[in-house]
């Protein structure tokens, strides 16, 4: 998965990265990941979600509040929330 540059980060680019990441964890094609579905609907337990959060932190070189994944349970909501938060921090 290519690294995302924070200065060019959009909700769409972040969502695409997250889809690839989740698809890898699910061992499914990216096309099978619905960005409007809750991650828990895919059977991802808290360990998977924390692993995805850790990969996201490494990928963006940021520190995430652990609750961000629970507060934004879909990839759509997570993408928008993270881009909003990162743009406020800039």
N, C-alpha and C positions, 0 to 999 in steps of 0.2 A: 504494500500500500504506500503510495507516495506521501511524503511529508506535506503538511499544510503550512503555508506561510500565514502568520497572524494578520499581516497587513492586507492580504487578499482573501481572508476567510469570509465566507458567506454561509448562510444557513444551508444552501443547496450543496456547497462543497463539503461541508461538515457532515451533512446527512448522507451523502454518497460514501464518505469514508466510514461512517458508522454502519451503514448497510453492509459494506464489505467486511468490517470487523465482526459484526453479529453473524453474518453468513458463515464466516470462518469458524466461529464458536459452535454454530449449529451444524456444521458440515453440510451446508445446503448452498445452492446457487444464490447469488445476490438477488436475482429476480424473484425469488421465493420469499423475500423479506418484505413485509408490509410495514411501511413507516408509520402507519396510523394505529397499529396493533401494540398493545402493551407488551413489553419485553417478557413479562411473566406469562403471557399467553403462549409463548414459544417454549415454555418449560425451563427458562433460564432461571436458575436459583440465585441466591444472594452471592454465592462464590463466583459464578459466571459474571454477574453484573459488576461486582467489585473488580474482577479481572479486566473487564471492558473499560471501567473507569480508570484503572491503572494504565492501560494501554493508551487511553485518550490523554491522560496527564503526560505520559512520556512523549506522545506524538505532538502535542501542542506545547510542551515544556511549560506546563502550568500546574498549579495545585488546585484540586477540586474539593469543594465541600462534599463530604460523603453523601449528604442528603440530596444532592442535585439529581441523582439517578432515580430516587424515589419520588421526588417532587415533580419530575418530568418523565413519566413512565413510557412514553412513546419516543421513537426516534425523531419524529417531527417536532414534538414539544421540546425535547432535549436540545436539538440543533438550534432552534430559535432562542431558547433561554441562554445557551452558552455564547452564542454570537452577541446577544444583547449584553450579557455580563462582561465579555471581553472588550466590547466597544466602549463600555463605561469605564473600564480600567485603563484604557489607552489614554 
